[in-house]
Amino acid sequence: MAAPRTEDQAHTPVMVAEVVDALAPRAGAVYVDATFGAGGYARALLDAAPCTVIGVDRDPVAVAGGEALCRAYAGRLRLVRGRFGDLVGLLAGVEIDAVDGVAFDLGVSSMQLDVAARGFSFRADGPLDMRMGDDVAETAADVVNTVAEADLARLIRTLGEDRAARRIARAVVEARADSPITTTSQLAGIVRAVVPGARDGIDPATRTFQALRIHVNDELGELDRGLEAAERVLRPGGRLCVVAFHSLEDRKVKAFLRARSGTAPRPLRHQPDVSSEASPPSFHLLRRGALKPTAAEVAANPRARSARLRAAERTTAPPWPGGESRRAA
């Protein structure tokens, strides 16, 4: 994880001006805010042009909370509850088969972090839950109390990118042998006891909590499905804009757009060249590399400091094969 979102910040949409600029909203067009949350991107798009926005969120609390915004933009904002990986079907359910832009703001929302009962934050005591929606059965407590030590270490190392993963997993297994780990403060205390504080002030529990949250909600698998779904619903000239907050997410977005735009590195001489068999580019990059927030935004909103924005425009080529089979898997 490059740097965590600051948990005690009030909700402020990150890089909202850059997102609006990348999507270039226009009159009569239809856009998807695929991670609606508190509606920051949706509101900015609706204010920028007389367009329509479909807000998607898997969290029923976010959908319920957006009803006031729907009334404020009567007829121009519609909310749909569901996972963005199911975007094709969700849009079909509201009789939309193509859109002019899709925006993703990845990771956990400030609203989710700020409610202790949701179990996302190690800064306030609450049940060790971390489920983004009621479509998820397994909680973070289920994971830490049942997963074998080696598998738990692998999970924390892979999804949390924590070098102390083995030490943390061992401490968790030893603690749960005495009594189940059921609260955020319990787990945070276990991690802090075996991992020293970092010089940058990031809590030692940050990466473990990140790993559990990503695992419980299948966030990386959902990102794969979401990117492929966006490719299918964007009409030619439509734009995709993704704001990621840590390296696992950003690497996936980067690899997807490089492949789909035909800008991925060429294979080495000793590797087979299959470029002639590849599908034609389905996206054109709006810029090479990721756009970072301005120093002024980071000063005003520290949770923006690790944000990376990537954007691309849909070409006339058909979607690459494989997306539907992955979504159905």
Legacy VTK file of the C-alpha trace (Angstrom):
# vtk DataFile Version 3.0
C-alpha trace
ASCII
DATASET POLYDATA
POINTS 329 float
0.000 0.000 0.000
1.480 3.318 -1.053
-0.195 5.234 1.774
-3.510 4.744 3.517
-6.551 6.930 3.307
-6.674 9.069 6.430
-9.559 7.758 8.446
-10.542 10.828 10.402
-11.027 13.073 7.374
-14.540 14.215 6.446
-15.600 12.953 3.048
-14.014 14.989 0.281
-13.930 13.545 -3.248
-10.334 13.098 -4.328
-9.071 14.679 -7.563
-12.643 15.608 -8.464
-11.595 18.411 -10.829
-9.233 16.062 -12.681
-11.950 13.391 -12.915
-14.422 15.856 -14.400
-11.783 17.131 -16.806
-10.966 13.585 -17.944
-14.603 12.608 -18.470
-15.410 15.937 -20.192
-19.159 15.879 -19.423
-21.481 17.294 -22.040
-25.194 17.990 -22.397
-27.397 14.965 -22.929
-24.665 12.419 -22.180
-24.913 9.570 -19.652
-22.197 8.863 -17.083
-21.680 6.208 -14.421
-20.306 6.970 -10.974
-19.466 3.320 -10.319
-18.446 3.911 -6.686
-21.151 6.369 -5.644
-20.340 6.621 -1.913
-21.398 10.108 -0.818
-21.955 11.176 -4.429
-18.992 13.518 -4.805
-18.161 12.646 -8.406
-21.838 12.382 -9.381
-22.560 15.864 -8.049
-19.537 17.349 -9.836
-20.560 15.797 -13.168
-24.158 16.959 -12.802
-22.989 20.497 -12.000
-20.576 20.525 -14.947
-23.173 19.829 -17.659
-26.889 19.043 -18.103
-26.165 15.338 -18.248
-27.489 12.190 -16.564
-25.563 10.152 -13.976
-26.160 6.571 -12.875
-24.744 6.050 -9.390
-23.749 2.483 -8.502
-22.821 1.205 -5.044
-22.867 -2.198 -3.366
-23.385 -0.576 0.040
-27.107 -0.172 0.862
-26.245 2.648 3.271
-24.683 4.675 0.444
-27.664 4.109 -1.845
-30.132 5.120 0.862
-28.052 8.177 1.702
-28.093 9.337 -1.920
-31.849 9.739 -2.155
-31.678 13.407 -1.162
-29.202 14.034 -3.966
-31.545 12.311 -6.415
-34.305 14.715 -5.418
-31.975 17.700 -5.785
-31.172 16.666 -9.382
-34.653 15.475 -10.241
-34.598 13.144 -13.224
-30.850 13.427 -13.791
-29.469 11.113 -11.098
-30.487 7.472 -10.663
-29.073 5.144 -8.032
-28.563 1.435 -8.569
-27.517 -0.938 -5.823
-25.000 -3.589 -6.835
-21.373 -4.407 -7.565
-19.675 -2.486 -10.354
-18.386 -5.800 -11.683
-22.001 -6.443 -12.678
-22.274 -3.088 -14.448
-23.539 -4.532 -17.741
-26.505 -6.187 -16.056
-27.157 -3.292 -13.673
-27.408 -0.830 -16.558
-29.583 -3.213 -18.553
-31.899 -3.254 -15.547
-32.491 0.492 -15.985
-32.711 0.128 -19.781
-29.292 1.561 -20.609
-26.948 -0.327 -22.926
-24.201 2.253 -23.501
-22.779 5.251 -21.643
-20.400 8.137 -22.297
-18.194 7.803 -19.239
-17.437 5.626 -16.226
-15.639 6.776 -13.079
-14.166 4.544 -10.361
-12.968 5.765 -6.949
-11.470 2.575 -5.549
-11.130 1.275 -2.009
-13.041 1.985 1.169
-15.062 5.166 1.603
-14.712 7.697 4.400
-18.316 6.994 5.360
-17.539 3.321 5.897
-14.388 4.092 7.867
-16.109 6.608 10.103
-18.776 4.197 11.377
-17.159 2.003 14.025
-19.898 -0.603 13.728
-18.797 -1.361 10.162
-15.486 -2.665 11.495
-13.181 -1.085 8.894
-11.205 1.220 11.156
-8.591 0.429 13.768
-9.001 3.915 15.232
-12.315 3.125 16.930
-13.430 -0.078 18.575
-16.076 -2.045 16.758
-16.959 -5.531 15.548
-14.355 -6.984 13.181
-16.618 -6.976 10.139
-15.316 -5.025 7.070
-18.088 -6.107 4.681
-18.892 -3.391 2.136
-22.343 -4.803 1.454
-24.794 -7.379 2.684
-23.955 -9.534 -0.343
-20.814 -10.737 1.489
-21.104 -13.592 3.974
-17.601 -13.873 5.442
-16.447 -11.237 7.931
-12.902 -10.251 8.808
-13.425 -11.988 12.159
-14.231 -15.211 10.322
-10.935 -14.936 8.478
-8.652 -14.203 11.427
-10.246 -16.924 13.552
-10.300 -19.763 11.016
-7.609 -19.355 8.358
-4.445 -21.430 8.836
-1.340 -19.520 9.907
0.539 -20.002 6.624
-2.472 -18.910 4.577
-3.080 -15.904 6.816
0.550 -14.850 6.455
0.279 -15.188 2.675
-2.898 -13.081 2.662
-1.342 -10.284 4.720
1.871 -10.334 2.686
0.110 -10.372 -0.692
-2.848 -8.048 -0.123
-1.294 -5.894 2.589
2.235 -5.896 1.165
3.487 -6.258 4.756
6.970 -7.678 5.300
6.006 -8.615 8.860
3.185 -10.878 7.640
4.551 -14.091 9.162
5.110 -12.447 12.524
1.593 -10.994 12.498
-0.029 -14.269 11.467
1.791 -16.129 14.227
0.640 -13.586 16.818
-2.957 -13.788 15.581
-2.997 -17.585 15.786
-1.518 -17.522 19.294
-4.081 -14.952 20.446
-7.100 -16.751 18.988
-6.043 -19.950 20.763
-6.966 -18.206 24.033
-10.178 -16.555 22.813
-11.746 -15.511 19.475
-10.674 -12.179 17.991
-13.925 -10.292 17.486
-13.170 -6.558 17.579
-11.049 -4.081 15.666
-9.210 -2.981 18.796
-8.274 -6.583 19.617
-6.748 -7.172 16.215
-5.009 -3.792 16.098
-3.503 -4.424 19.518
-2.178 -7.824 18.462
-0.481 -6.329 15.406
0.935 -3.337 17.271
2.441 -5.641 19.866
4.650 -7.379 17.290
5.270 -4.651 14.697
7.088 -1.449 15.658
5.631 1.905 14.709
6.769 3.358 11.400
8.743 6.582 11.109
6.110 8.015 8.786
3.471 7.697 11.500
1.392 5.052 9.692
-0.211 2.711 12.194
1.359 -0.784 12.175
-2.140 -2.284 11.807
-2.842 -0.431 8.554
-1.612 -3.091 6.159
-3.250 -5.989 7.996
-6.600 -4.205 7.974
-6.142 -3.403 4.285
-5.400 -7.034 3.464
-8.437 -8.344 5.335
-10.753 -5.765 3.776
-9.567 -6.531 0.253
-9.924 -10.263 0.853
-13.372 -10.108 2.469
-14.797 -7.963 -0.345
-12.816 -9.561 -3.211
-11.813 -6.052 -4.228
-9.147 -7.019 -6.758
-11.380 -9.565 -8.470
-14.152 -6.993 -8.512
-11.779 -4.462 -10.067
-10.950 -6.892 -12.882
-14.645 -7.441 -13.543
-15.416 -3.730 -13.271
-12.791 -2.698 -15.832
-14.021 -5.326 -18.281
-17.626 -4.250 -17.702
-16.710 -0.610 -18.366
-15.105 -1.670 -21.636
-18.393 -3.298 -22.655
-20.729 -0.419 -21.748
-18.681 2.547 -23.000
-19.670 3.712 -26.462
-16.939 4.835 -28.909
-15.508 8.100 -27.621
-16.687 7.335 -24.089
-14.143 7.742 -21.325
-12.943 5.624 -18.412
-11.435 7.319 -15.358
-10.018 5.375 -12.395
-8.661 6.790 -9.136
-6.644 4.206 -7.179
-5.096 4.576 -3.746
-2.560 1.793 -3.460
-0.186 -0.106 -5.670
-2.207 -3.323 -5.960
-5.126 -1.467 -7.505
-3.036 0.869 -9.618
-0.960 -1.971 -11.091
-4.121 -3.720 -12.236
-5.523 -0.562 -13.822
-2.191 0.194 -15.483
-1.875 -3.332 -16.902
-5.465 -3.337 -18.169
-5.143 -0.004 -19.964
-1.717 -0.808 -21.373
-3.005 -4.068 -22.817
-6.253 -2.606 -24.129
-4.471 0.380 -25.698
-1.707 -1.659 -27.317
0.982 0.173 -25.337
2.174 -2.767 -23.242
5.907 -3.490 -23.542
6.886 -5.667 -26.477
7.923 -9.238 -25.617
11.596 -10.027 -25.272
13.339 -11.542 -28.291
13.326 -15.044 -26.807
9.588 -14.889 -26.071
6.951 -15.712 -28.701
5.393 -12.680 -30.380
1.630 -13.072 -30.387
0.861 -9.460 -31.222
-0.610 -10.435 -34.569
-3.211 -12.499 -32.731
-4.175 -9.747 -30.266
-7.473 -7.909 -30.426
-7.345 -4.353 -31.819
-6.982 -1.630 -29.168
-10.257 -0.949 -27.384
-8.910 2.117 -25.565
-6.733 5.114 -26.333
-4.777 6.484 -23.374
-5.559 10.119 -22.594
-2.096 10.433 -21.075
0.834 8.116 -20.426
1.345 7.420 -16.763
-0.795 8.315 -13.792
-1.844 11.801 -12.784
-1.152 12.689 -9.157
-3.009 15.182 -6.947
-1.663 18.686 -6.627
0.332 19.739 -3.594
-2.513 22.096 -2.677
-5.052 19.254 -2.640
-2.819 17.032 -0.528
-2.327 19.879 1.951
-6.086 20.427 2.170
-7.026 16.730 2.125
-4.219 14.381 3.258
-6.177 11.280 2.174
-5.479 12.340 -1.418
-1.711 11.925 -1.093
-1.533 8.391 -2.489
-4.165 8.842 -5.223
-3.298 7.992 -8.824
-5.643 8.785 -11.698
-5.572 6.957 -15.030
-7.911 7.712 -17.915
-8.570 6.423 -21.407
-11.027 6.862 -24.267
-12.969 4.018 -25.846
-12.213 3.259 -29.481
-14.544 1.726 -32.070
-13.005 -1.747 -31.596
-15.183 -4.423 -29.985
-14.559 -5.466 -26.363
-11.768 -7.967 -25.940
-12.924 -11.556 -25.472
-12.910 -13.179 -22.046
-14.626 -10.513 -20.000
-18.002 -12.191 -19.939
-16.593 -15.554 -18.918
-14.571 -13.941 -16.111
-17.648 -12.044 -14.880
-19.728 -15.178 -14.784
-17.042 -17.235 -13.021
LINES 1 330
329 0 1 2 3 4 5 6 7 8 9 10 11 12 13 14 15 16 17 18 19 20 21 22 23 24 25 26 27 28 29 30 31 32 33 34 35 36 37 38 39 40 41 42 43 44 45 46 47 48 49 50 51 52 53 54 55 56 57 58 59 60 61 62 63 64 65 66 67 68 69 70 71 72 73 74 75 76 77 78 79 80 81 82 83 84 85 86 87 88 89 90 91 92 93 94 95 96 97 98 99 100 101 102 103 104 105 106 107 108 109 110 111 112 113 114 115 116 117 118 119 120 121 122 123 124 125 126 127 128 129 130 131 132 133 134 135 136 137 138 139 140 141 142 143 144 145 146 147 148 149 150 151 152 153 154 155 156 157 158 159 160 161 162 163 164 165 166 167 168 169 170 171 172 173 174 175 176 177 178 179 180 181 182 183 184 185 186 187 188 189 190 191 192 193 194 195 196 197 198 199 200 201 202 203 204 205 206 207 208 209 210 211 212 213 214 215 216 217 218 219 220 221 222 223 224 225 226 227 228 229 230 231 232 233 234 235 236 237 238 239 240 241 242 243 244 245 246 247 248 249 250 251 252 253 254 255 256 257 258 259 260 261 262 263 264 265 266 267 268 269 270 271 272 273 274 275 276 277 278 279 280 281 282 283 284 285 286 287 288 289 290 291 292 293 294 295 296 297 298 299 300 301 302 303 304 305 306 307 308 309 310 311 312 313 314 315 316 317 318 319 320 321 322 323 324 325 326 327 328
